[in-house]
Amino acid sequence: MELSIFNVNHGFNEACVRGLRSGFLSPEDYRRLSTSDTLEDMRSALEETDYGTFLQDEPSPLLVSTISKKCYEKLADEFRYLKAQTVEPLTTFMDFIAREKMIENVCMIIQGALNNKAPAELQEKIHPLGVFDGIKTITQETFDVQGGFDEVYRIFLVDSPIGQYFEEYLKEADREKDDMARAGLETSQVGGILTKQDLEIMKASLKKAWLEDFYNFVQGLGGTSAEVMGHILKMEADHRVLLVTMNALNTSLSTESSQQDRNALYPSFGYLYPEGTKELRKVYNDTTVRAALEPYTKYLALFDQVKDFYDSESSDTGKTAAAGFQSIEDLIYAENVHLYEMSFEQQYHFGVFYAWVKLREQEIRNIRWIANMVVLNTKDHIDDTIVPIFQSRM
């Protein structure tokens, strides 16, 4: 059935995104960027790639933040162009991709409001893929972020596409205190709840809700899209479990009194779920983590690779980077790149849209890392974190 009707509705979009695959930086492009002595040299090197003259209107001296921002804006423009050509259910699928960035923007705005940041400062940090009408209202110069907390939360709860995740999180956060969750949440009470919450835990909780909702949606699509995206999201769920577990080690979240907060961040699907997740809910140090991962050879190898990083971090030696150790985030980025690349090997599915966005984000991280190393004059460390995309397999 997919072979006969997929191209009728989605063939043009899939062809576009597969064409955009040819625009990723090549090994030669990375070589030119890595030999740059200044950010102006990087500007010239990027002009010879698919990024073209996107930095030509930026004044000198060029900043790393400017390069990163313009890269994300270019990605957002291409994303919006693709989305404008879509029909359902691909339109909703593209909405789900953008919701992850909306969560990041919302958490950033709340953090900024609590720190008395001006709207103009918040505007600079907003991810262009996660922009919605309410955010444009909040970042206007005339909007009083600190004085308008109730209006901020009304926008997030009512006017944003991620309002359902936000509301459920707030209800859960307040559930232990009283029965307000059963009676309904008043907008005026939201500020008091949020000021008492850890914003990193809130962001992880919102992303967990988004990931579970996204997984249920793609399973409902059926066919190759459900197969490819189901695999990608299951792997991302497992990586999120490992990320939360590893980053919680040597912190209060590993103590018995706070383990419930940590465990609430584990997604309720994935290849680790339910048996592996059940064991990981009990861990409190690296020995118990290793024992819980014993049946999962791939994840056990991943844990053994990063163990030295967390050991050196906890010992405060300050030699982590010099020793060449990698964090769990670095290894997950590399694993995910291969995962996303493989989605292009199948046809007639939505996974290529998600994979293309994620690979472009990794490419932007690569560019930002090179730019930082150029500024710091430590170009010998460039290859430490770069994750090449669509490398030749010959």
C-alpha positions as CSV (number, residue, x, y, z in Angstrom):
1,M,0.0,0.0,0.0
2,E,2.8,2.4,0.9
3,L,4.4,1.9,-2.5
4,S,1.2,2.9,-4.3
5,I,0.1,6.0,-2.4
6,F,3.1,7.4,-0.4
7,N,4.5,9.4,-3.3
8,V,1.0,10.9,-4.1
9,N,1.0,12.8,-0.8
10,H,4.6,12.9,0.4
11,G,6.8,12.1,-2.6
12,F,7.9,15.7,-3.2
13,N,8.8,16.3,0.4
14,E,10.8,13.1,0.6
15,A,12.6,14.0,-2.6
16,C,13.5,17.4,-1.2
17,V,14.9,16.1,2.1
18,R,16.9,13.4,0.3
19,G,18.3,16.2,-2.0
20,L,19.2,18.2,1.1
21,R,21.3,15.3,2.2
22,S,23.9,16.2,-0.4
23,G,24.4,19.6,1.4
24,F,26.1,18.2,4.4
25,L,29.7,19.2,4.9
26,S,32.3,16.9,3.3
27,P,35.6,15.8,4.8
28,E,37.3,18.4,2.6
29,D,35.0,21.1,4.0
30,Y,35.9,20.1,7.5
31,R,39.6,20.1,6.6
32,R,39.2,23.7,5.3
33,L,37.4,24.8,8.4
34,S,39.9,23.1,10.7
35,T,42.8,25.0,9.0
36,S,41.2,28.4,9.6
37,D,43.2,30.8,11.8
38,T,40.3,33.2,12.4
39,L,36.5,33.2,12.3
40,E,36.8,35.4,9.2
41,D,38.6,32.4,7.6
42,M,35.8,30.2,8.7
43,R,33.3,32.6,7.1
44,S,35.2,32.3,3.8
45,A,35.4,28.5,4.1
46,L,31.7,28.2,4.7
47,E,30.9,30.3,1.6
48,E,32.3,27.4,-0.5
49,T,29.7,25.0,1.0
50,D,25.9,24.8,0.8
51,Y,25.8,27.4,3.6
52,G,26.8,29.9,1.0
53,T,26.8,33.6,1.9
54,F,24.6,33.3,4.9
55,L,27.1,35.3,7.0
56,Q,27.8,38.1,4.4
57,D,25.7,40.7,6.2
58,E,27.3,40.0,9.6
59,P,29.7,42.7,10.7
60,S,33.2,42.1,11.9
61,P,34.5,40.9,14.3
62,L,32.4,37.8,13.9
63,L,31.4,35.9,17.0
64,V,30.9,32.2,17.6
65,S,27.4,32.8,18.8
66,T,26.6,34.6,15.6
67,I,27.8,31.7,13.4
68,S,25.8,29.3,15.5
69,K,22.6,31.4,15.4
70,K,22.8,31.9,11.7
71,C,23.3,28.2,11.1
72,Y,20.2,27.4,13.1
73,E,18.2,30.1,11.3
74,K,19.2,28.5,8.0
75,L,18.0,25.1,9.3
76,A,14.7,26.6,10.5
77,D,14.1,28.3,7.1
78,E,14.6,25.0,5.3
79,F,12.4,23.2,7.8
80,R,9.6,25.7,7.4
81,Y,9.9,25.4,3.6
82,L,9.5,21.6,3.8
83,K,6.6,21.8,6.3
84,A,4.8,24.3,4.0
85,Q,4.5,21.6,1.3
86,T,3.2,18.9,3.7
87,V,-0.2,17.3,4.2
88,E,-1.4,15.2,7.1
89,P,-0.1,13.1,8.8
90,L,3.3,14.5,7.8
91,T,2.3,18.0,9.0
92,T,1.7,16.7,12.5
93,F,4.9,14.7,12.4
94,M,6.9,17.9,11.6
95,D,5.1,19.6,14.4
96,F,6.3,16.9,16.8
97,I,9.9,17.6,15.6
98,A,9.5,21.3,16.5
99,R,8.0,20.7,19.9
100,E,11.3,19.5,21.3
101,K,12.8,22.9,20.6
102,M,9.7,24.6,22.0
103,I,10.3,22.8,25.3
104,E,13.9,24.1,25.3
105,N,12.7,27.7,24.6
106,V,10.1,27.6,27.3
107,C,12.5,26.4,29.9
108,M,15.1,29.0,28.8
109,I,12.4,31.8,29.1
110,I,11.4,30.6,32.6
111,Q,15.0,30.5,33.7
112,G,15.5,34.0,32.2
113,A,12.4,35.4,34.0
114,L,13.5,34.0,37.3
115,N,17.0,35.6,36.8
116,N,15.4,38.9,35.8
117,K,16.7,38.8,32.2
118,A,15.5,41.4,29.7
119,P,13.3,40.2,26.8
120,A,16.1,41.3,24.3
121,E,18.5,38.9,26.0
122,L,16.0,36.0,25.8
123,Q,15.4,36.7,22.1
124,E,19.1,36.0,21.4
125,K,19.0,32.6,22.9
126,I,15.7,31.3,21.4
127,H,16.0,28.3,19.1
128,P,14.3,29.3,15.8
129,L,12.8,25.9,15.3
130,G,10.9,26.2,18.5
131,V,9.3,29.6,17.9
132,F,5.5,29.9,18.3
133,D,3.2,33.0,18.5
134,G,3.3,33.2,22.3
135,I,7.1,33.4,22.4
136,K,7.0,36.3,20.0
137,T,4.7,38.1,22.5
138,I,6.9,37.4,25.5
139,T,10.1,38.6,23.8
140,Q,8.7,41.9,22.8
141,E,10.4,44.9,24.4
142,T,7.2,46.1,25.9
143,F,6.4,42.8,27.6
144,D,7.2,42.7,31.3
145,V,8.5,39.2,31.8
146,Q,9.1,39.5,35.6
147,G,5.8,41.4,36.3
148,G,3.8,39.3,33.9
149,F,4.4,35.8,35.3
150,D,0.7,34.9,35.1
151,E,0.5,35.9,31.5
152,V,3.7,34.0,30.7
153,Y,2.3,30.8,32.1
154,R,-1.1,31.3,30.4
155,I,0.7,31.5,27.1
156,F,2.6,28.3,27.9
157,L,-0.4,26.4,29.2
158,V,-3.0,27.6,26.8
159,D,-1.5,29.0,23.6
160,S,1.5,26.7,23.1
161,P,1.6,23.3,21.3
162,I,3.4,21.9,24.4
163,G,0.8,23.0,26.8
164,Q,-0.4,19.5,27.5
165,Y,3.1,18.4,28.6
166,F,3.5,21.5,30.7
167,E,0.2,21.1,32.5
168,E,0.8,17.5,33.3
169,Y,4.2,18.3,34.7
170,L,2.8,21.1,36.9
171,K,0.0,18.9,38.2
172,E,2.5,16.1,39.1
173,A,4.8,18.6,40.7
174,D,2.0,19.8,43.0
175,R,0.4,16.5,43.6
176,E,2.4,15.7,46.7
177,K,1.4,19.0,48.4
178,D,-2.4,18.9,48.1
179,D,-5.3,17.9,45.9
180,M,-5.1,20.9,43.6
181,A,-4.2,18.5,40.7
182,R,-7.6,16.8,41.0
183,A,-9.5,20.1,41.1
184,G,-7.6,21.7,38.3
185,L,-4.6,24.1,38.2
186,E,-5.1,27.8,38.6
187,T,-2.8,30.0,36.4
188,S,-2.1,32.3,39.4
189,Q,-0.7,29.3,41.3
190,V,1.8,28.2,38.6
191,G,4.5,30.7,39.5
192,G,4.7,29.4,43.1
193,I,5.1,25.8,41.9
194,L,7.8,26.6,39.3
195,T,10.0,28.7,41.5
196,K,10.4,25.6,43.8
197,Q,11.3,23.2,40.9
198,D,14.7,22.3,39.4
199,L,14.5,23.6,35.9
200,E,16.8,20.9,34.5
201,I,14.5,18.3,36.0
202,M,11.5,20.1,34.6
203,K,13.1,20.2,31.1
204,A,13.9,16.4,31.3
205,S,10.3,15.7,32.4
206,L,8.8,17.7,29.6
207,K,11.0,16.0,27.0
208,K,10.1,12.6,28.4
209,A,6.4,13.4,27.9
210,W,7.1,14.7,24.4
211,L,9.1,11.5,23.5
212,E,6.3,9.2,24.8
213,D,3.7,11.2,22.9
214,F,5.8,11.2,19.7
215,Y,6.3,7.4,20.0
216,N,2.6,6.7,20.3
217,F,1.9,9.0,17.3
218,V,4.4,7.2,15.0
219,Q,3.2,3.8,16.1
220,G,-0.3,4.9,15.0
221,L,1.1,5.7,11.5
222,G,2.0,2.0,10.9
223,G,4.1,0.7,8.0
224,T,7.7,1.7,7.4
225,S,7.4,5.0,9.2
226,A,6.4,3.2,12.4
227,E,9.2,0.7,11.9
228,V,12.0,3.2,11.3
229,M,10.9,6.0,13.6
230,G,9.9,3.4,16.3
231,H,13.4,2.1,16.3
232,I,15.0,5.6,16.4
233,L,12.7,6.7,19.3
234,K,13.3,3.5,21.2
235,M,17.0,4.0,21.0
236,E,16.6,7.7,22.0
237,A,14.5,6.5,25.0
238,D,17.3,4.1,26.0
239,H,19.9,6.8,25.6
240,R,17.8,9.2,27.8
241,V,17.7,6.5,30.5
242,L,21.5,6.1,30.4
243,L,22.0,9.8,30.3
244,V,19.8,10.5,33.3
245,T,21.4,7.5,35.2
246,M,25.0,8.5,34.5
247,N,24.5,12.2,35.2
248,A,22.7,11.4,38.5
249,L,25.7,9.4,39.8
250,N,27.6,11.2,42.5
251,T,24.7,13.6,43.0
252,S,21.7,13.8,45.4
253,L,19.5,12.1,42.8
254,S,21.4,8.8,43.4
255,T,20.5,8.9,47.1
256,E,17.6,6.8,48.3
257,S,15.5,9.8,49.2
258,S,15.7,11.3,45.7
259,Q,15.8,8.2,43.5
260,Q,12.0,8.7,42.9
261,D,12.7,12.0,41.2
262,R,15.4,10.5,39.0
263,N,13.3,7.4,38.1
264,A,10.3,9.7,37.1
265,L,12.5,10.8,34.2
266,Y,12.8,7.4,32.6
267,P,10.6,7.0,29.5
268,S,8.0,4.1,29.6
269,F,9.2,2.5,26.3
270,G,12.4,1.5,24.6
271,Y,14.6,-1.6,24.4
272,L,15.5,-1.3,28.0
273,Y,11.9,-1.1,29.1
274,P,10.6,-2.7,31.2
275,E,13.2,-5.2,32.6
276,G,16.3,-3.0,32.2
277,T,14.6,0.1,33.4
278,K,13.3,-1.8,36.5
279,E,16.9,-2.7,37.4
280,L,18.3,0.7,36.7
281,R,15.7,2.3,39.1
282,K,17.5,0.6,41.9
283,V,21.1,1.7,41.1
284,Y,23.1,4.1,43.3
285,N,26.7,3.8,42.1
286,D,28.7,2.6,39.1
287,T,28.9,-1.0,40.3
288,T,25.1,-1.3,40.5
289,V,24.8,0.4,37.1
290,R,27.2,-2.1,35.5
291,A,25.3,-5.0,37.1
292,A,22.0,-3.7,35.7
293,L,23.4,-3.3,32.2
294,E,25.0,-6.8,32.1
295,P,22.3,-8.3,29.9
296,Y,22.6,-5.4,27.4
297,T,26.0,-5.8,25.7
298,K,25.9,-2.7,23.6
299,Y,25.0,-0.4,26.5
300,L,27.4,-2.1,28.9
301,A,30.2,-1.3,26.4
302,L,29.0,2.3,26.3
303,F,29.1,2.5,30.1
304,D,32.6,1.0,30.2
305,Q,33.8,3.7,27.7
306,V,32.5,6.6,29.8
307,K,33.3,5.2,33.3
308,D,36.7,6.8,33.3
309,F,35.2,10.2,32.4
310,Y,32.9,10.2,35.4
311,D,35.6,8.7,37.7
312,S,37.9,11.6,36.8
313,E,35.1,14.1,37.1
314,S,34.3,13.0,40.6
315,S,37.9,13.1,41.7
316,D,38.2,16.7,40.5
317,T,41.5,16.1,38.7
318,G,40.6,18.6,36.0
319,K,42.4,16.4,33.4
320,T,39.3,14.9,31.8
321,A,39.6,16.5,28.4
322,A,43.4,16.1,28.3
323,A,43.1,12.4,29.0
324,G,40.8,12.0,26.0
325,F,37.9,10.7,28.1
326,Q,34.4,11.2,26.6
327,S,31.1,11.9,28.4
328,I,28.0,9.9,27.8
329,E,26.7,12.8,25.7
330,D,29.6,12.7,23.3
331,L,29.2,8.9,22.7
332,I,25.4,9.2,22.3
333,Y,25.9,11.9,19.7
334,A,28.2,9.6,17.7
335,E,25.8,6.6,18.1
336,N,22.8,8.7,17.0
337,V,24.6,10.0,13.8
338,H,24.9,6.4,12.6
339,L,21.3,5.7,13.6
340,Y,20.0,8.7,11.6
341,E,22.2,8.0,8.6
342,M,20.8,4.5,8.3
343,S,17.2,5.8,8.1
344,F,18.1,7.2,4.6
345,E,18.7,3.6,3.4
346,Q,14.9,2.9,3.4
347,Q,12.3,4.7,1.4
348,Y,8.6,5.7,1.8
349,H,8.7,6.7,5.4
350,F,8.8,9.9,7.6
351,G,12.0,9.0,9.4
352,V,14.2,10.8,6.9
353,F,12.7,14.2,8.0
354,Y,13.5,13.6,11.7
355,A,17.0,12.2,10.8
356,W,17.8,15.2,8.5
357,V,17.0,17.7,11.3
358,K,19.0,15.8,13.9
359,L,22.0,15.4,11.5
360,R,22.0,19.1,10.7
361,E,21.9,19.9,14.4
362,Q,25.0,17.7,14.8
363,E,26.7,19.5,11.9
364,I,26.0,22.9,13.6
365,R,27.5,21.5,16.9
366,N,30.6,20.5,14.8
367,I,30.9,24.0,13.3
368,R,30.5,25.6,16.7
369,W,33.1,23.4,18.2
370,I,35.6,24.2,15.5
371,A,34.8,27.9,15.9
372,N,35.5,27.7,19.6
373,M,38.8,25.9,19.1
374,V,39.8,28.5,16.5
375,V,39.1,31.3,19.0
376,L,41.0,29.5,21.8
377,N,43.8,28.7,19.4
378,T,43.6,25.0,20.3
379,K,43.0,23.5,16.9
380,D,44.8,20.3,17.9
381,H,41.6,19.4,19.9
382,I,39.2,19.9,17.0
383,D,39.0,16.2,16.1
384,D,38.2,15.2,19.8
385,T,34.5,16.1,19.5
386,I,33.7,16.3,15.7
387,V,31.3,13.7,14.6
388,P,31.5,13.4,10.7
389,I,28.2,12.9,8.9
390,F,27.8,10.6,5.9
391,Q,31.4,9.6,5.8
392,S,32.6,7.4,2.9
393,R,32.1,3.8,3.9
394,M,34.7,2.5,1.4
